[in-house]
Amino acid sequence: MELGISTFLETTPDLKTGLVMSHAERLRNAVEEIVVADQVGLDVYGIGEHHRIDYAGTAPAVILAAAASVTKRIRLTSAVTVLSSDDPVRVYQSFSTLDGLSNGRAEIMAGRGSFTESFPLFGYSLEDYDELFEENLELLLAIRASEKVTWRGGHRPAIHNLGVYPRSIQSPLPVWIASGGNPESAIRAGVLGLPIAFAIIGGMPENFAPLVELYKQAAIQAGHDPKTLQIATHSHGFVGDTNDQAAEAFFAPTQAQMNVIGRERGWGQHYSRATFDAARSLKGALYVGDPEYVAEKIILLRKNLGVNRFFLHVNVGTMPHQEVLHAIELFGTKVAPIVHREIARMDG
């Protein structure tokens, strides 16, 4: 089972000082985080694409390329690439370039995006939200399958027998489908035989079991070997030296950002400490605690969903950089050995 870190590169106000970190500083911090994650043996680091003032990650491939030159083993992925509002040719070129720079460590996690700022920014209509994703995914997969591409769709100019370069070192370049729990997304990934990543940021992760089964059944019916399927989940979390310390460090910045997003989306309820603590419970979707407790929750996730990869999303709101680095260090040096040891015992 692979363990990794994901981030949206938040630049929200520091709750103690009121200061807002510059995008430039957050980008440089991200590279340092990836270096630490690589050093402590984590398997993957993912950066989400957003186009708003409180996140710095508009160009994940560029940031990951900066990290590629100072890391050796860790896989580097978007989390996600908003494929509906991007050009599949440029997406492939960006990540095949990253693949070359990293000597075969690049991945694409493609999604429709939970935020919609990229659509007006790049001149797309939200009315075409689903259709754009389906067409662009089709083209992206055609590009990774063949050096020369012939393709026609309804939104992008056609391509007739044109080459797309550079080609990736990996063949094929890994493309994951990201899903927030949409059954159609699970079925689509299964039919295509692509790995899937579920974002689980609320409720109980075990409730995603029917979607995992839907994904597997769709893959089997399409003729794919179920043994080759890969399933990941992504959840908010933080590792501290003690359960109480982790909770106290993570709650306030998480509450602040969740309330911002909640107001934007009309959730109509305040993110309270009671909500936070309920999500920290063993069956909840918040992976906050000391290394032993976070490991216990990941092992339970593996038992319930059979996942091959887990992303710990650190952090939701701005936190001190050294605290984030320490959490990543604990995740790699303390949590990962417990998880790997127990899974080896389970699978053995």
VEXKEMI-594059 format. One record per atom (N, C-alpha, C): z, y, x. Coordinates in steps of 0.1 Angstrom, whole numbers, padded with zeros to 4 digits, always signed. Atoms other than C-alpha are relative to their C-alpha. Layout:
# residues N
ZYX;...
This chain:
# residues 348
+0000-0012+0008;+0000+0000+0000;+0000+0012+0009;+0001-0012-0007;-0010+0034+0013;+0009+0011-0006;-0008-0011+0004;+0013+0064+0012;-0005+0013+0006;+0005-0012-0005;+0003+0100+0015;+0005+0012-0007;-0004-0013+0005;+0008+0137+0007;-0011+0006-0007;+0010-0009+0006;-0010+0159-0017;+0006+0014-0002;-0005-0013+0001;-0008+0196-0021;-0011+0009-0007;+0009-0010+0005;-0024+0226-0039;+0000+0012+0008;-0002-0012-0008;-0014+0250-0012;+0005+0012-0007;-0006-0011+0008;+0008+0271-0034;+0004+0012+0008;-0005-0012-0005;+0014+0307-0026;+0007+0009-0010;-0008-0006+0011;+0040+0316-0052;+0011+0008+0007;-0010-0008-0006;+0067+0342-0046;+0012-0009+0004;-0012+0007-0004;+0097+0330-0026;+0011+0005-0009;-0010-0004+0010;+0126+0330-0051;+0011+0007+0006;-0011-0007-0006;+0151+0343-0026;-0004+0014+0005;+0004-0013-0006;+0131+0371-0010;-0009+0008-0009;+0011-0006+0008;+0104+0378-0036;-0013+0002+0008;+0012-0002-0008;+0079+0378-0008;-0010-0011-0003;+0011+0010+0002;+0045+0360-0012;-0007-0003+0013;+0007+0004-0012;+0031+0341+0017;-0015+0003-0001;+0014-0003+0000;-0004+0351+0026;-0008-0013+0000;+0008+0012+0000;-0032+0326+0020;-0003-0005+0014;+0002+0004-0013;-0039+0326+0057;+0011-0008+0006;-0012+0007-0005;-0004+0316+0066;+0001-0014-0007;-0001+0013+0007;-0004+0288+0039;-0011-0010+0006;+0011+0008-0005;-0037+0275+0053;+0005-0006+0014;-0005+0005-0013;-0022+0273+0088;+0011-0010-0001;-0011+0009+0003;+0009+0257+0075;-0005-0014-0004;+0005+0013+0005;-0012+0230+0058;-0005-0008+0012;+0004+0008-0012;-0028+0220+0091;+0012-0006+0008;-0012+0005-0006;+0006+0217+0106;+0006-0012-0008;-0005+0011+0008;+0017+0195+0077;-0008-0013+0002;+0009+0012-0002;-0013+0172+0082;+0003-0006+0014;-0003+0005-0013;-0005+0169+0119;+0013-0008+0000;-0012+0007+0001;+0031+0159+0111;-0002-0013-0008;+0003+0012+0008;+0019+0134+0084;-0007-0010+0008;+0007+0010-0009;-0004+0118+0110;+0010-0005+0010;-0010+0004-0010;+0024+0117+0136;+0010-0011-0005;-0010+0009+0005;+0048+0099+0113;-0006-0012-0007;+0007+0012+0005;+0022+0073+0102;-0004+0000-0014;+0005+0000+0014;+0013+0084+0067;-0015-0003+0000;+0014+0005+0001;-0021+0071+0055;-0010+0010-0004;+0010-0009+0006;-0037+0100+0037;+0006+0014-0003;-0005-0014+0004;-0034+0138+0030;-0011+0006-0008;+0010-0005+0010;-0051+0154+0000;+0003+0014-0003;-0001-0014+0004;-0058+0190-0008;-0008+0003-0013;+0007-0003+0012;-0066+0202-0043;-0008+0013+0000;+0009-0012+0000;-0094+0228-0050;+0005+0008-0012;-0004-0009+0010;-0082+0258-0070;-0006+0014+0004;+0006-0013-0003;-0097+0293-0074;+0009+0011-0008;-0009-0010+0006;-0067+0315-0083;+0010+0005+0010;-0007-0007-0010;-0043+0338-0065;+0012-0008+0005;-0012+0007-0005;-0013+0314-0064;-0003-0013+0007;+0004+0011-0009;-0032+0287-0045;-0010+0004+0010;+0008-0004-0011;-0049+0289-0012;-0012-0010+0003;+0010+0010-0003;-0071+0258-0013;-0013+0000-0007;+0013+0000+0007;-0105+0269-0025;-0010-0008+0007;+0010+0007-0008;-0123+0250+0003;+0007-0012+0007;-0007+0011-0007;-0105+0217+0010;-0007-0006+0012;+0007+0006-0011;-0132+0203+0033;+0002+0008+0013;-0001-0009-0012;-0129+0233+0056;+0014-0002+0006;-0013+0002-0005;-0091+0229+0059;+0002-0013+0006;-0001+0014-0005;-0093+0192+0064;-0008-0002+0013;+0007+0001-0013;-0119+0197+0091;+0008+0006+0011;-0009-0006-0011;-0095+0220+0110;+0010-0010+0004;-0010+0010-0003;-0070+0192+0108;-0006-0012+0007;+0006+0012-0006;-0095+0165+0118;+0000+0000+0015;+0001-0001-0014;-0097+0179+0153;+0014-0002+0007;-0013+0001-0006;-0059+0176+0159;+0008-0012-0006;-0006+0012+0005;-0052+0143+0141;-0008-0012+0005;+0007+0012-0005;-0061+0107+0150;-0003-0011-0010;+0001+0012+0009;-0056+0083+0121;+0000+0003-0014;-0002-0002+0014;-0047+0099+0088;-0013+0003-0007;+0012-0003+0008;-0074+0099+0061;+0001+0014-0007;+0000-0014+0004;-0084+0133+0048;-0009+0001-0013;+0007+0000+0013;-0094+0138+0011;+0003+0013-0008;-0003-0010+0010;-0098+0164-0016;+0008-0006-0010;-0008+0005+0010;-0074+0161-0044;+0003+0010-0011;+0013+0005+0001;-0095+0171-0063;-0010+0010+0004;+0012-0008+0000;-0130+0184-0058;-0004+0002-0014;+0004-0002+0014;-0139+0201-0091;-0015-0001-0001;+0015+0003-0001;-0173+0184-0093;-0008+0006-0011;+0007-0006+0011;-0182+0199-0126;-0006+0014+0003;+0005-0014-0003;-0186+0234-0111;-0004+0001+0015;+0005-0001-0014;-0199+0225-0076;-0013-0007+0000;+0013+0006-0002;-0232+0214-0063;+0002-0013+0008;-0002+0013-0007;-0232+0177-0054;-0006-0001+0014;+0006+0001-0013;-0255+0182-0025;+0009+0006+0011;-0009-0007-0009;-0231+0207-0009;+0013-0008+0002;-0012+0008-0001;-0201+0185-0017;-0002-0012+0010;+0002+0011-0009;-0217+0155+0000;-0001+0005+0015;+0002-0005-0013;-0228+0176+0030;+0014+0005+0006;-0013-0005-0005;-0193+0192+0034;+0009-0012+0004;-0009+0011-0003;-0175+0158+0033;-0007-0010+0010;+0006+0009-0011;-0201+0139+0054;+0002+0007+0014;-0003-0007-0013;-0196+0167+0080;+0014-0003+0004;-0014+0003-0003;-0158+0162+0077;+0001-0015+0005;+0000+0014-0004;-0165+0124+0081;-0004-0001+0015;+0004+0001-0014;-0183+0130+0113;+0010+0006+0010;-0010-0006-0008;-0157+0154+0127;+0013-0009+0002;-0012+0008-0001;-0129+0130+0119;-0002-0014+0004;+0004+0013-0004;-0148+0099+0130;+0003-0010-0011;+0000+0009+0011;-0149+0083+0096;+0013-0001-0008;-0013-0001+0007;-0117+0095+0079;-0001+0008-0013;+0001-0009+0012;-0131+0116+0050;-0001-0008-0013;+0002+0005+0013;-0129+0109+0013;-0002+0012-0010;+0002-0009+0011;-0139+0127-0019;+0008-0005-0012;-0006+0003+0013;-0117+0127-0050;-0006+0009-0010;+0008-0009+0010;-0139+0140-0078;+0007+0000-0013;-0006-0002+0013;-0125+0154-0110;-0006+0011-0007;+0005-0011+0008;-0133+0178-0138;+0009+0012+0001;-0009-0012-0002;-0103+0200-0129;+0009+0003-0012;-0009-0004+0010;-0072+0208-0148;+0001+0015-0002;+0001-0015+0001;-0077+0245-0141;-0015+0003-0002;+0014-0003+0003;-0109+0262-0153;-0006+0012+0007;+0005-0012-0006;-0112+0293-0131;-0013-0001+0007;+0012+0001-0008;-0141+0279-0111;-0013+0001-0009;+0012+0000+0009;-0164+0277-0142;-0006+0014-0001;+0006-0014+0001;-0169+0315-0148;-0003+0005+0014;+0002-0005-0014;-0166+0321-0110;-0014-0004+0005;+0013+0005-0005;-0197+0300-0103;-0011-0001-0011;+0011-0002+0010;-0216+0307-0135;-0002-0012-0009;+0001+0011+0008;-0209+0276-0155;+0007+0002-0013;-0006-0001+0013;-0200+0273-0192;+0010-0012-0002;-0010+0011+0003;-0169+0254-0203;-0005-0009-0011;+0006+0009+0010;-0190+0241-0232;-0007-0012+0006;+0007+0011-0007;-0207+0219-0206;+0009-0008+0009;-0011+0006-0008;-0174+0207-0191;-0003-0015+0004;+0002+0014-0002;-0180+0170-0196;-0014-0004+0005;+0014+0003-0003;-0218+0169-0193;-0002+0003+0015;+0002-0004-0014;-0217+0188-0159;+0006-0011+0009;-0007+0010-0009;-0192+0162-0145;-0009-0013+0001;+0008+0013+0000;-0213+0132-0156;-0013+0001+0008;+0012-0002-0008;-0245+0146-0142;+0002+0002+0015;-0003-0002-0015;-0230+0158-0109;+0005-0012+0007;-0005+0013-0005;-0212+0125-0104;-0012-0009+0003;+0012+0008-0002;-0245+0107-0109;-0008+0004+0012;+0007-0005-0012;-0262+0129-0083;+0007-0003+0013;-0008+0003-0012;-0234+0126-0058;-0001-0014+0004;+0001+0015-0003;-0235+0088-0060;-0014-0003+0005;+0014+0002-0005;-0273+0089-0056;-0001+0004+0014;+0002-0005-0014;-0270+0110-0025;+0007-0009+0010;-0007+0008-0010;-0244+0088-0008;-0007-0014+0001;+0007+0013-0001;-0265+0057-0016;-0013+0000+0007;+0014-0001-0006;-0298+0070-0002;-0002+0013+0008;+0003-0012-0008;-0309+0094+0025;-0010+0009-0007;+0010-0008+0008;-0339+0105+0004;+0004-0002-0015;-0004-0001+0014;-0331+0115-0032;-0010+0005-0009;+0008-0005+0011;-0351+0118-0063;+0008+0000-0012;-0010-0001+0011;-0331+0130-0093;-0004+0012-0009;+0002-0011+0010;-0335+0151-0125;+0012+0000-0010;-0011-0001+0010;-0307+0163-0148;-0003+0012-0009;+0002-0010+0010;-0302+0189-0175;+0005+0014+0005;-0006-0012-0004;-0283+0216-0155;-0004+0005+0014;+0004-0004-0014;-0294+0216-0119;-0014-0003+0003;+0014+0003-0003;-0329+0219-0105;-0002-0014+0006;+0003+0014-0004;-0345+0185-0099;-0002-0001+0015;+0003+0002-0014;-0348+0170-0064;-0011-0011+0000;+0010+0010-0001;-0379+0151-0054;-0002-0005+0014;+0001+0007-0013;-0377+0128-0024;+0004+0009+0012;-0005-0009-0011;-0357+0152-0003;+0012-0007+0007;-0011+0005-0008;-0333+0142+0025;+0013+0009-0001;-0013-0007+0000;-0296+0151+0025;+0008-0004+0012;-0006+0002-0013;-0279+0155+0059;+0012+0009+0002;+0000+0013-0008;-0258+0148+0078;+0005-0012-0009;-0005+0012+0007;-0252+0113+0067;+0014-0003+0005;-0014+0004-0004;-0216+0100+0067;+0000-0011+0009;-0003+0011-0009;-0202+0077+0093;+0003-0012-0009;-0003+0011+0009;-0187+0056+0065;-0011-0003-0009;+0011+0004+0009;-0212+0037+0044;+0005-0010-0010;+0002-0014+0005;-0206+0045+0017;+0012+0009+0002;-0011-0009-0001;-0185+0076+0019;+0009-0002-0012;-0008+0003+0011;-0155+0069-0003;+0000+0012-0010;-0001-0009+0011;-0156+0086-0037;+0010-0005-0010;-0009+0004+0010;-0126+0084-0060;-0002+0008-0012;+0000-0007+0012;-0124+0094-0096;+0014+0004-0003;-0013-0004+0003;-0094+0115-0105;+0001+0002-0015;-0002-0001+0014;-0079+0113-0140;+0014+0004-0003;-0014-0004+0005;-0050+0129-0159;+0005-0009-0010;-0004+0009+0011;-0049+0100-0183;-0010-0002-0011;+0011+0001+0010;-0082+0102-0201;-0006-0014+0000;+0005+0014+0001;-0093+0067-0213;-0015-0001+0005;+0014+0000-0004;-0130+0077-0208;-0002+0000+0015;+0000+0000-0015;-0123+0085-0172;+0003-0013+0006;-0004+0014-0005;-0107+0051-0166;-0012-0009-0002;+0012+0009+0002;-0137+0034-0182;-0011+0003+0009;+0011-0004-0008;-0162+0054-0163;+0002-0005+0014;-0002+0004-0013;-0146+0047-0130;-0001-0016+0001;+0001+0014+0000;-0143+0010-0139;-0015-0005+0000;+0014+0004+0001;-0180+0007-0149;-0007+0002+0013;+0006-0004-0013;-0190+0024-0116;+0005-0008+0011;-0006+0008-0011;-0167+0002-0096;+0007+0010+0010;-0006-0010-0009;-0151+0034-0081;+0015-0001+0000;-0014-0001+0001;-0115+0037-0071;+0005+0012-0008;-0005-0010+0010;-0093+0058-0095;+0013+0005+0005;-0013-0006-0003;-0064+0081-0090;+0005+0007-0012;-0006-0005+0012;-0041+0089-0119;+0010+0011+0004;-0010-0010-0002;-0022+0122-0119;+0011-0003-0011;-0011+0003+0009;+0012+0113-0134;+0011+0010+0003;-0009-0011-0002;+0033+0144-0137;+0010+0002-0012;-0010+0000+0011;+0053+0137-0169;+0001-0013-0006;-0003+0013+0007;+0067+0109-0190;+0004-0011+0010;-0004+0011-0009;+0071+0075-0175;-0013-0007+0005;+0012+0006-0007;+0046+0061-0150;-0004-0014-0007;+0003+0014+0006;+0048+0026-0167;-0009+0002-0012;+0008-0002+0011;+0031+0041-0197;-0015+0001+0003;+0014+0000-0004;-0001+0043-0177;-0006-0014+0002;+0004+0014-0001;-0003+0005-0176;-0012-0003-0009;+0012+0003+0008;-0028+0003-0205;-0013+0007+0005;+0012-0007-0006;-0051+0028-0187;-0005-0008+0012;+0003+0009-0011;-0049+0006-0156;-0008-0012-0004;+0006+0012+0005;-0058-0024-0176;-0014+0003-0006;+0013-0004+0005;-0087-0005-0193;-0010+0002+0011;+0008-0001-0012;-0100+0004-0159;-0005-0013+0006;+0003+0013-0005;-0098-0031-0147;-0010-0008-0008;+0009+0007+0010;-0115-0046-0178;-0014+0006+0001;+0013-0006-0001;-0143-0021-0176;-0007-0004+0012;+0006+0004-0013;-0149-0030-0140;-0005-0014+0000;+0004+0014+0001;-0149-0067-0146;-0012-0002-0009;+0012+0002+0010;-0173-0064-0176;-0013+0006+0007;+0012-0006-0007;-0196-0043-0153;-0004-0009+0012;+0003+0009-0011;-0196-0072-0128;+0006+0003+0014;-0007-0003-0012;-0173-0057-0102;+0011-0010+0003;-0011+0009-0004;-0148-0079-0083;+0013+0007-0001;-0013-0007+0002;-0113-0070-0095;+0008+0001+0013;-0008-0001-0012;-0099-0077-0060;-0004+0012+0009;+0005-0011-0008;-0119-0048-0046;+0004+0014-0006;-0004-0013+0006;-0105-0022-0070;+0012+0007+0006;-0011-0007-0006;-0083+0005-0057;+0006+0010-0011;-0006-0008+0009;-0058+0024-0078;+0011+0009+0007;-0010-0009-0005;-0038+0055-0068;+0007+0007-0011;-0006-0009+0009;-0013+0077-0085;+0005+0012+0009;-0004-0013-0006;-0002+0113-0077;+0011+0005-0008;-0011-0006+0008;+0032+0127-0087;+0007+0010+0009;-0009-0010-0007;+0054+0156-0078;+0012-0006+0006;-0012+0006-0006;+0082+0149-0055;+0004+0007+0013;-0006-0006-0012;+0104+0158-0025;+0010-0010+0006;-0010+0008-0006;+0124+0138+0000;+0010+0008+0008;-0010-0007-0007;+0157+0151+0013;+0010-0010+0006;-0010+0009-0007;+0186+0138+0033;+0009-0007-0010;-0008+0006+0011;+0206+0132+0001;-0007+0003-0013;+0006-0002+0013;+0197+0130-0036;+0003+0014-0005;-0003-0013+0005;+0216+0162-0044;-0007+0011+0008;+0007-0010-0008;+0201+0181-0015;-0014+0002-0004;+0014+0000+0004;+0166+0171-0025;-0002+0007-0013;+0001-0006+0013;+0172+0181-0061;+0002+0015+0000;-0003-0015+0000;+0187+0215-0053;-0011+0007+0007;+0011-0006-0007;+0159+0223-0029;-0013+0001-0008;+0013+0001+0007;+0131+0213-0052;+0000+0006-0014;+0000-0004+0015;+0142+0224-0087;-0004+0014-0002;+0002-0014+0004;+0141+0262-0086;-0015+0003+0002;+0014-0003-0001;+0106+0266-0071;-0009-0008-0010;+0007+0008+0009;+0093+0238-0093;+0001+0006-0014;-0002-0006+0013;+0108+0253-0124;-0008+0013-0002;+0007-0012+0001;+0093+0287-0116;-0015-0002-0002;+0014+0002+0001;+0058+0274-0112;-0004-0007-0013;+0003+0007+0012;+0059+0250-0141;+0001+0009-0012;-0001-0010+0011;+0070+0279-0164;-0012+0009+0000;+0012-0008+0000;+0041+0300-0152;-0012-0007-0006;+0011+0008+0006;+0016+0272-0160;+0003-0002-0014;-0003+0002+0014;+0034+0265-0192;-0003+0012-0009;+0004-0012+0008;+0030+0301-0204;-0015+0001-0001;+0015-0001+0001;-0007+0300-0195;-0006-0009-0010;+0006+0011+0008;-0013+0268-0214;+0007-0001-0014;-0007+0000+0014;+0010+0276-0244;+0008-0013-0002;-0008+0012+0002;+0033+0246-0238;+0012+0003-0010;-0010-0004+0009;+0059+0265-0257;+0014-0004+0002;-0013+0004-0004;+0089+0252-0239;+0004+0003+0014;-0005-0003-0013;+0110+0262-0209;+0002-0012+0008;-0003+0011-0009;+0111+0239-0179;+0015+0001+0004;-0014-0001-0002;+0148+0232-0178;+0005-0009+0010;-0006+0010-0010;+0172+0215-0154;+0001-0014-0007;-0001+0013+0007;+0177+0188-0181;-0014-0007+0001;+0013+0006-0001;+0139+0182-0181;-0002-0005+0014;+0001+0003-0014;+0139+0181-0143;+0008-0013+0003;-0008+0012-0003;+0168+0156-0141;-0004-0012-0007;+0006+0011+0007;+0153+0134-0168;-0012-0006+0008;+0012+0004-0007;+0121+0132-0148;+0004-0007+0014;-0004+0006-0013;+0141+0123-0116;+0006-0014-0002;-0005+0013+0002;+0155+0092-0133;-0009-0011+0005;+0007+0011-0007;+0144+0058-0120;-0014-0002-0007;+0013+0002+0006;+0116+0055-0146;-0008+0013-0003;+0007-0013+0002;+0106+0092-0146;-0011+0002+0010;+0011-0002-0008;+0076+0107-0130;+0002+0010+0012;-0003-0010-0011;+0094+0130-0105;+0007-0008+0011;-0005+0008-0011;+0100+0114-0071;+0008+0009+0010;-0009-0009-0008;+0129+0135-0058;+0013-0007+0003;-0013+0007-0004;+0158+0121-0038;+0000-0003+0014;-0001+0004-0014;+0169+0106-0006;-0011-0011+0003;+0011+0010-0003;+0145+0081+0012;+0002-0013-0008;-0002+0013+0007;+0161+0050-0004;-0004+0001-0014;+0003-0002+0014;+0158+0064-0039;-0015+0002-0003;+0015-0002+0001;+0122+0076-0035;-0007-0013+0002;+0006+0013-0003;+0113+0043-0020;+0002-0010-0012;-0003+0008+0012;+0129+0025-0050;-0009+0003-0011;+0009-0004+0011;+0108+0045-0074;-0014-0004+0003;+0014+0004-0004;+0076+0038-0055;-0002-0015-0002;+0001+0014+0001;+0083+0001-0054;+0000-0004-0015;+0001+0003+0014;+0089+0001-0092;-0014+0004-0005;+0014-0003+0004;+0056+0019-0096;-0010-0011+0003;+0009+0011-0005;+0039-0008-0076;+0001-0012-0010;-0002+0012+0008;+0055-0035-0098;-0006+0002-0014;+0005-0003+0014;+0045-0017-0131;-0015+0002-0001;+0014-0004+0001;+0010-0005-0122;-0009-0007+0010;+0008+0007-0011;-0001-0025-0091;-0008+0010+0008;+0008-0010-0007;-0012+0007-0073;-0001-0004+0015;+0003+0003-0015;-0027+0005-0038;+0004+0013+0008;-0003-0013-0007;-0019+0042-0029;+0008+0009-0009;-0009-0010+0007;+0007+0068-0038;+0000+0013+0007;-0001-0013-0005;+0005+0105-0033;+0013+0007-0004;-0011-0008+0003;+0037+0125-0031;-0005+0014+0001;+0005-0014+0000;+0028+0160-0042;+0011+0010+0004;-0010-0009-0006;+0048+0184-0020;-0008+0013+0004;-0010-0003+0010;+0054+0211-0032;-0007+0007-0011;+0005-0006+0012;+0050+0226-0066;+0000+0015+0001;-0002-0014-0002;+0063+0261-0059;+0003+0002+0015;-0003-0003-0014;+0068+0278-0025;+0014-0004+0004;-0013+0005-0006;+0095+0262-0003;-0001+0004+0015;+0000-0002-0015;+0105+0269+0033;-0008-0010+0007;+0009+0009-0007;+0079+0255+0056;+0007-0012+0008;-0008+0010-0007;+0105+0236+0077;+0005-0010-0009;-0005+0010+0010;+0119+0219+0046;-0011-0009-0004;+0012+0009+0004;+0084+0207+0037;-0003-0009+0011;+0003+0009-0012;+0078+0194+0072;+0011-0011+0001;-0011+0010-0001;+0112+0176+0071;-0002-0011-0011;+0003+0010+0011;+0103+0160+0037;-0011-0009+0004;+0011+0008-0004;+0070+0148+0051;+0005-0010+0011;-0005+0009-0011;+0088+0134+0082;+0008-0012-0006;-0008+0011+0007;+0113+0115+0060;-0008-0010-0008;+0009+0009+0008;+0085+0102+0038;-0006-0010+0009;+0006+0009-0009;+0068+0087+0068;+0009-0009+0008;-0009+0008-0009;+0097+0075+0089;+0011-0008-0007;-0011+0006+0008;+0122+0065+0062;-0005-0007-0013;+0004+0006+0012;+0105+0059+0029;-0011-0011+0002;+0011+0009-0002;+0073+0042+0041;+0005-0014+0005;-0004+0013-0005;+0091+0014+0061;+0007-0008-0011;-0006+0007+0011;+0112+0005+0031;-0010-0006-0010;+0010+0004+0010;+0082+0004+0007;-0008-0011+0006;+0008+0010-0006;+0061-0016+0031;+0007-0013+0002;-0008+0012-0001;+0088-0041+0038;+0002-0007-0013;-0003+0006+0013;+0096-0047+0001;-0013-0005-0006;+0013+0004+0006;+0059-0049-0009;-0005-0013+0008;+0003+0012-0007;+0053-0074+0019;+0007-0012-0005;-0009+0011+0006;+0082-0095+0005;-0005-0004-0014;+0005+0003+0014;+0068-0092-0031;-0013-0007+0001;+0014+0006+0000;+0032-0101-0021;+0000-0013+0008;+0000+0012-0008;+0043-0128+0003;+0005-0012-0008;
